[in-house]
Amino acid sequence: VIICYATGQDSGFLDPCPGSEVTDSCPPGEVVAFMGGADPIRAFSSLAMAYQCQISTPTIWNEMERPTPRRMLVVYIFALGLAGIMYSIVAGCGYGTYGDKVASNILNSYPNNGLVYTARIGLSFVVIFSYPIQAIALRISAASLFQVIKGCFNKDTALAKSAFPGEPKKYDKQTTLQKSLSCFELNPIYLIPTVIFIAFTALIGFALDDLGVVVDITGAIGAATIAFTAPGVMFFLIFPERKVMHWIAAFAVVFGIFVLVSGVILVFI
């Protein structure tokens, strides 16, 4: 839809501002090749939110038939490369159509018609099918944290050092069907974090009509920590002997802190 409006506005096939209507995005704003000031820095929060996928890495790793670092790198390159291309096309077409007046939720800039309504329905399917991915990563992490804390209080060293809840060796011996059914296990350790996650996000969705600010804050605080700061710190702790790579890890930590601090400040300016 966004590409159609970007390519069809010159021919008059699709008018992004029909009837010369005046809205938050109409008439379109200025389009510039490079933006100065704080706008590029503010965008880091949204970009961190868009491209952070570390939380799903353990789940993807467990689903691979022959998990190796090289195969995981190939998955990352193709997945992030495809996402980057699609993000660039959508962002470029939206900005080219409305300039600096484009809404944080890009579909809010476009006129209400059947074509845009179809895009909104498609976006709702994206949200519906992406929720389980986020929920699974959240509940595995929450269950793992619970097991570690429980092991610390019970002085169970093996349990306290466990990276994942349950019995990994037993999981590896399960059939594909058993692994699939385990996702529906009504264990309170998994159920409670999932219910809280869905209820909390649904409450935010019902209360707000523009999630742009929420994305910026979440990206600055959560995504920057997950995507940059935490991996850098973990690399220092896990691979102390790889001195050459420590410079990259240090840059990731510093950059993550910069995105966190600047992102939070710029949201309220």
Secondary structure, DSSP 8 states (H G I E B T S, - for coil): -HHHHHHHTTTTSS-SSGGG---SS-S-----SS--TTHHHHHHHHHHHHH--GGGHHHHHHH-SS--HHHHHHHHHHHHHHHHHHHHHHHHHHHHHHGGG--SSGGGGS--SHHHHHHHHHHHHHHHHHHHHHHHHHHHHHHHHHHHHHHHHTT-HHHHT-SSSS-HHHHHTS-HHHHHHHTT---HHHHHHHHHHHHHHHHHHHH-S--HHHHHHHIIIIIHIIIIIHHHHHHHHH-TT-TTTHHHHHHHHHHHHHHHHHHHHHHT-
